[in-house]
């Protein structure tokens, strides 16, 4: 039954994972934008000279030269009716939505930090749903296998690669506007404007562009290379114990190598990636997930340790003093 599973079924897990990555990328951009102080240039102001000094100047005969020795020193600074003075930039203030929390705000049901989190979640969900479907499920193995996809979303201007494959290039606002035609105008754009993110001619696409670029780079990146030799392992890569015997664990189990390559989950040159684990952790990993799930979702140590169950196990195993075979 496994072999006849249709390949066009949407992988819900990868969509949820990608959404979390996109939300973090957009959140980082929004926080940076909201933290930017408003740039206010020095203003040139005209200051009216004192009324008495002005009247005194008008009373002077035109043909009589001014006797500066008789001028009141206090009035001497007021030379003309108007003078231009430079003023210091006004104290820069953050946008209203980022008001400093008071003790009362922290105890309130909706504190500013909660409001900001809800704002980020709202914008992330609305804009992620507007993305083309092929970006919802994008992953490294898909990026590697699909030349048309790489051409569609460009490559990095500096020629950088991910696992030997050109990396996604930065998207500008014009390209984002093409990918998300319903973004400007929209309720999303209105919300951004209410938060002070849009000013002048700035559009919502300009806000989303760096976040979407960061998202593409993250999901298309190759998995971090695992340690491939025993000498490079300081200890078990799960529990960290360095006094126990280690054995290598195929991060993509050998039993599903043919299936993995056939379905495009990984490249053939990634099949021999290994992690060095103690006997106890090695057995735990294989009890945690079956071969196919290990190959599809847990093909790096980082992905394994991202699971709460494995985190709890690793914390427990790190305190064990017996070696375990």
RODO-2510 file (C-alpha; in nm, 4 decimals, decimal comma):
residues 325
     n   res          X          Y          Z
     1     x     0,0000     0,0000     0,0000
     2     x     0,2903     0,2302     0,0758
     3     x     0,4236     0,2106    -0,2789
     4     x     0,0977     0,3220    -0,4394
     5     x     0,0612     0,6305    -0,2248
     6     x     0,0021     0,9263    -0,4613
     7     x     0,2894     1,1691    -0,4851
     8     x     0,0678     1,4773    -0,5164
     9     x    -0,0728     1,4539    -0,1629
    10     x     0,0010     1,7755     0,0284
    11     x     0,2435     1,7132     0,3116
    12     x     0,0639     1,8830     0,6012
    13     x     0,3642     1,8527     0,8311
    14     x     0,5962     2,0350     0,5939
    15     x     0,3367     2,3091     0,5410
    16     x     0,3095     2,3628     0,9170
    17     x     0,6880     2,3597     0,9531
    18     x     0,7303     2,6054     0,6674
    19     x     0,4643     2,8353     0,8077
    20     x     0,6505     2,8505     1,1390
    21     x     0,9722     2,9390     0,9529
    22     x     0,7931     3,2078     0,7528
    23     x     0,6245     3,3531     1,0619
    24     x     0,9616     3,3828     1,2378
    25     x     1,1141     3,5514     0,9324
    26     x     0,8263     3,7984     0,9023
    27     x     0,8255     3,8612     1,2773
    28     x     1,1943     3,9531     1,2704
    29     x     1,1327     4,2013     0,9886
    30     x     0,8300     4,3578     1,1597
    31     x     1,0064     4,3976     1,4929
    32     x     1,3036     4,5624     1,3219
    33     x     1,0732     4,7988     1,1360
    34     x     0,8751     4,8892     1,4454
    35     x     1,1951     4,9471     1,6418
    36     x     1,3268     5,1940     1,3844
    37     x     1,2979     5,5490     1,5190
    38     x     1,1428     5,8047     1,2915
    39     x     1,4199     5,9938     1,1164
    40     x     1,3529     6,3647     1,1588
    41     x     1,5938     6,6082     0,9899
    42     x     1,7078     6,9260     1,1593
    43     x     1,4396     7,1888     1,1204
    44     x     1,5207     7,5492     1,0346
    45     x     1,3070     7,7836     1,2369
    46     x     1,2676     8,1601     1,2310
    47     x     1,2688     8,3359     1,5640
    48     x     1,1069     8,6787     1,6053
    49     x     1,3337     8,9313     1,7708
    50     x     1,2153     9,1074     2,0831
    51     x     0,9392     9,3649     2,0411
    52     x     1,1229     9,6443     2,2216
    53     x     1,4390     9,5962     2,0180
    54     x     1,2375     9,6139     1,6961
    55     x     1,0685     9,9393     1,8019
    56     x     1,4025    10,0916     1,8965
    57     x     1,5438    10,0117     1,5539
    58     x     1,2449    10,1781     1,3826
    59     x     1,2898    10,4960     1,5901
    60     x     1,6486    10,5478     1,4716
    61     x     1,6998    10,8220     1,2085
    62     x     1,7972    10,6747     0,8730
    63     x     2,0843    10,9207     0,8186
    64     x     2,2361    10,8693     1,1610
    65     x     2,4919    10,5878     1,1854
    66     x     2,4253    10,3294     1,4465
    67     x     2,6325    10,3720     1,7588
    68     x     2,7021    10,0199     1,8666
    69     x     2,8575    10,1349     2,1908
    70     x     2,5137    10,2476     2,3101
    71     x     2,3358     9,9252     2,2251
    72     x     2,2108     9,7168     2,5114
    73     x     2,4265     9,4013     2,5180
    74     x     2,1190     9,1919     2,5820
    75     x     1,9571     9,3190     2,2627
    76     x     2,2728     9,2922     2,0499
    77     x     2,2102     8,9279     1,9672
    78     x     1,8863     9,0267     1,7940
    79     x     2,0306     9,1666     1,4722
    80     x     1,7398     9,1262     1,2298
    81     x     1,3670     9,1077     1,2594
    82     x     1,4037     8,7343     1,1814
    83     x     1,6997     8,5088     1,2170
    84     x     1,7511     8,1443     1,1200
    85     x     1,8604     7,9116     1,3940
    86     x     1,9439     7,5416     1,3864
    87     x     1,7525     7,3228     1,6265
    88     x     1,8540     6,9843     1,7532
    89     x     1,6583     6,6846     1,6199
    90     x     1,3609     6,6128     1,8364
    91     x     1,3747     6,3129     2,0582
    92     x     1,2991     6,0080     1,8449
    93     x     0,9888     5,8238     1,9443
    94     x     0,8790     5,4723     1,8693
    95     x     0,5498     5,4081     1,6884
    96     x     0,2462     5,4050     1,9139
    97     x     0,1869     5,0271     1,9023
    98     x     0,5234     4,9754     2,0744
    99     x     0,4404     5,1648     2,3938
   100     x     0,6443     5,0731     2,6940
   101     x     0,4703     4,8263     2,9191
   102     x     0,3720     4,9377     3,2632
   103     x     0,3088     4,7069     3,5516
   104     x    -0,0614     4,7502     3,4890
   105     x    -0,0167     4,6612     3,1200
   106     x     0,1744     4,3446     3,2094
   107     x    -0,1103     4,2332     3,4289
   108     x    -0,3736     4,3238     3,1737
   109     x    -0,5336     4,0598     2,9577
   110     x    -0,3813     4,2034     2,6373
   111     x    -0,0376     4,3513     2,7011
   112     x     0,1542     4,5288     2,4220
   113     x     0,3738     4,2227     2,3726
   114     x     0,0659     4,0030     2,3339
   115     x    -0,0821     4,2499     2,0863
   116     x     0,2390     4,2465     1,8840
   117     x     0,2472     3,8657     1,8805
   118     x    -0,1126     3,8554     1,7592
   119     x    -0,0310     4,1166     1,4961
   120     x     0,2635     3,9090     1,3684
   121     x     0,0535     3,5905     1,3659
   122     x    -0,2236     3,7652     1,1748
   123     x     0,0047     3,9105     0,9079
   124     x     0,2015     3,5853     0,8771
   125     x    -0,1081     3,3710     0,8291
   126     x    -0,2728     3,6092     0,5836
   127     x     0,0367     3,6572     0,3672
   128     x     0,1461     3,2915     0,3837
   129     x    -0,1941     3,1852     0,2540
   130     x    -0,1482     3,4223    -0,0402
   131     x     0,1777     3,2521    -0,1447
   132     x     0,1762     3,0134    -0,4414
   133     x     0,1243     2,6495    -0,3403
   134     x     0,4734     2,5471    -0,4494
   135     x     0,6155     2,7774    -0,1821
   136     x     0,4008     2,6229     0,0920
   137     x     0,5718     2,2854     0,0532
   138     x     0,9166     2,3961    -0,0602
   139     x     1,2035     2,1972     0,0872
   140     x     1,5679     2,1391     0,0045
   141     x     1,5107     1,8175    -0,1875
   142     x     1,2393     1,9808    -0,3992
   143     x     1,4563     2,2850    -0,4681
   144     x     1,7411     2,0561    -0,5744
   145     x     1,5282     1,8440    -0,8064
   146     x     1,3203     2,1165    -0,9745
   147     x     1,5157     2,3336    -1,2166
   148     x     1,2026     2,5229    -1,3210
   149     x     1,1362     2,6149    -0,9589
   150     x     1,4873     2,7524    -0,9207
   151     x     1,4491     2,9562    -1,2394
   152     x     1,1129     3,0859    -1,1189
   153     x     1,2401     3,2192    -0,7881
   154     x     1,5866     3,3206    -0,8970
   155     x     1,9304     3,2524    -0,7591
   156     x     2,1503     3,4417    -0,5196
   157     x     2,3230     3,7404    -0,6777
   158     x     2,6517     3,6507    -0,5112
   159     x     2,6468     3,3019    -0,6644
   160     x     2,6157     3,1305    -0,3273
   161     x     2,4930     2,7733    -0,3241
   162     x     2,3104     2,5400    -0,0892
   163     x     2,4537     2,1901    -0,1046
   164     x     2,6133     2,2719    -0,4396
   165     x     2,2845     2,4026    -0,5827
   166     x     2,2208     2,7749    -0,6480
   167     x     2,0442     2,9326    -0,3532
   168     x     1,7256     3,1429    -0,3867
   169     x     1,7880     3,5036    -0,4715
   170     x     1,6507     3,8021    -0,2793
   171     x     1,3039     3,9039    -0,3950
   172     x     1,2308     4,2709    -0,4504
   173     x     0,8984     4,4417    -0,3864
   174     x     0,7950     4,4234    -0,7520
   175     x     0,8446     4,0454    -0,7599
   176     x     0,6551     4,0015    -0,4327
   177     x     0,3687     4,2090    -0,5730
   178     x     0,3523     3,9628    -0,8647
   179     x     0,3539     3,6618    -0,6346
   180     x     0,0942     3,8135    -0,3993
   181     x    -0,1354     4,0190    -0,6240
   182     x    -0,3950     4,0551    -0,3486
   183     x    -0,1568     4,2205    -0,1040
   184     x    -0,1791     4,5867    -0,2090
   185     x    -0,4379     4,7094    -0,1273
   186     x    -0,5834     4,4687     0,1268
   187     x    -0,6823     4,4491     0,4954
   188     x    -0,3251     4,3297     0,5559
   189     x    -0,1855     4,6490     0,4087
   190     x    -0,4352     4,8514     0,6119
   191     x    -0,3145     4,6802     0,9306
   192     x     0,0457     4,7576     0,8429
   193     x    -0,0438     5,1212     0,7890
   194     x    -0,2268     5,1350     1,1224
   195     x     0,0913     5,0105     1,2897
   196     x     0,2969     5,2812     1,1239
   197     x     0,4809     5,0407     0,8941
   198     x     0,3733     5,2102     0,5731
   199     x     0,4590     5,5697     0,5130
   200     x     0,4720     5,7801     0,2012
   201     x     0,4837     5,5526    -0,1025
   202     x     0,5914     5,2404     0,0870
   203     x     0,3813     4,9325     0,0118
   204     x     0,3076     4,6105     0,1974
   205     x     0,5115     4,4232    -0,0644
   206     x     0,8221     4,6137     0,0494
   207     x     0,7652     4,4891     0,4050
   208     x     0,7062     4,1284     0,2984
   209     x     0,9959     4,1098     0,0484
   210     x     1,2851     4,0606     0,2962
   211     x     1,0797     3,8148     0,5021
   212     x     0,9906     3,6049     0,1993
   213     x     1,3531     3,6105     0,0823
   214     x     1,4694     3,4889     0,4239
   215     x     1,2018     3,2185     0,4206
   216     x     1,3076     3,0867     0,0785
   217     x     1,6710     3,0784     0,1846
   218     x     1,5862     2,8860     0,5008
   219     x     1,3603     2,6180     0,3493
   220     x     1,5808     2,5611     0,0436
   221     x     1,9024     2,5313     0,2428
   222     x     2,0753     2,1957     0,2640
   223     x     2,0607     2,0193     0,6004
   224     x     2,3630     2,0987     0,8139
   225     x     2,6311     1,8405     0,7360
   226     x     2,6445     1,5776     1,0105
   227     x     2,9688     1,4477     1,1452
   228     x     3,0920     1,1772     0,9123
   229     x     3,3860     1,0317     1,1043
   230     x     3,4348     0,9095     1,4567
   231     x     3,7274     1,1419     1,5194
   232     x     3,5093     1,4467     1,4720
   233     x     3,2567     1,3374     1,7336
   234     x     3,3225     1,4842     2,0783
   235     x     3,0598     1,2533     2,2242
   236     x     2,7138     1,1169     2,1563
   237     x     2,5323     1,3730     1,9421
   238     x     2,2080     1,3150     2,1320
   239     x     2,3005     1,2932     2,5008
   240     x     2,6477     1,4457     2,4817
   241     x     2,8209     1,1763     2,6891
   242     x     3,1826     1,1425     2,5805
   243     x     3,2916     0,8414     2,7869
   244     x     3,0688     0,5846     2,6172
   245     x     3,1282     0,3781     2,3013
   246     x     2,9760     0,5321     1,9865
   247     x     2,8392     0,3849     1,6669
   248     x     2,7229     0,5570     1,3518
   249     x     2,3556     0,6035     1,2752
   250     x     2,2420     0,6519     0,9158
   251     x     2,0273     0,9628     0,9333
   252     x     1,8514     0,8352     0,6208
   253     x     1,8031     0,4654     0,7027
   254     x     1,9506     0,2252     0,4457
   255     x     1,6260     0,0282     0,4227
   256     x     1,4531     0,3190     0,2444
   257     x     1,7398     0,4547     0,0310
   258     x     1,5814     0,3448    -0,2969
   259     x     1,2440     0,4936    -0,2044
   260     x     1,4005     0,8192    -0,0869
   261     x     1,5789     0,8757    -0,4168
   262     x     1,2812     0,7662    -0,6270
   263     x     1,0477     1,0129    -0,4548
   264     x     1,2982     1,2946    -0,4538
   265     x     1,3122     1,3380    -0,0781
   266     x     1,6916     1,3522    -0,0831
   267     x     1,9758     1,3374    -0,3303
   268     x     2,1799     1,0225    -0,3691
   269     x     2,4872     1,1956    -0,2277
   270     x     2,3031     1,2635     0,0983
   271     x     2,2226     0,8994     0,1726
   272     x     2,5425     0,8317     0,3644
   273     x     2,5022     1,1149     0,6141
   274     x     2,5546     0,9776     0,9619
   275     x     2,5483     1,0820     1,3255
   276     x     2,7570     0,9262     1,6004
   277     x     2,5402     0,7989     1,8838
   278     x     2,5815     0,5890     2,1949
   279     x     2,4003     0,2546     2,2010
   280     x     2,1164     0,3799     2,4217
   281     x     2,0444     0,6854     2,2048
   282     x     2,0786     0,4853     1,8843
   283     x     1,8090     0,2466     1,9986
   284     x     1,5916     0,5328     2,1201
   285     x     1,6020     0,7039     1,7797
   286     x     1,4765     0,3912     1,6045
   287     x     1,1992     0,3531     1,8600
   288     x     1,1037     0,7176     1,8196
   289     x     1,0216     0,6939     1,4474
   290     x     1,0100     0,4356     1,1693
   291     x     1,2572     0,4302     0,8826
   292     x     1,0442     0,6343     0,6441
   293     x     0,9682     0,9076     0,8974
   294     x     1,3342     0,9266     0,9933
   295     x     1,4213     0,9745     0,6272
   296     x     1,1493     1,2319     0,5585
   297     x     1,1433     1,4401     0,8753
   298     x     1,4343     1,3548     1,1057
   299     x     1,7336     1,3396     0,8724
   300     x     1,9518     1,5617     1,0953
   301     x     2,0333     1,5564     1,4637
   302     x     1,8883     1,9070     1,4910
   303     x     1,5524     1,7880     1,3607
   304     x     1,5509     1,4988     1,6060
   305     x     1,6312     1,7251     1,8985
   306     x     1,3637     1,9725     1,7925
   307     x     1,1033     1,7231     1,9142
   308     x     1,0048     1,7658     2,2822
   309     x     1,0058     1,3899     2,3366
   310     x     1,3669     1,3614     2,2195
   311     x     1,4647     1,6687     2,4199
   312     x     1,3320     1,5108     2,7386
   313     x     1,5059     1,1849     2,6598
   314     x     1,8393     1,3570     2,5839
   315     x     1,8250     1,5485     2,9132
   316     x     1,7593     1,2233     3,1007
   317     x     2,0257     1,0226     2,9149
   318     x     2,2910     1,2907     2,9692
   319     x     2,2717     1,2232     3,3448
   320     x     2,3272     0,8459     3,3129
   321     x     2,6615     0,7237     3,4430
   322     x     2,6493     0,3696     3,3094
   323     x     2,7814     0,3105     2,9621
   324     x     2,5073     0,0995     2,8082
   325     x     2,5901    -0,1340     2,5230
***
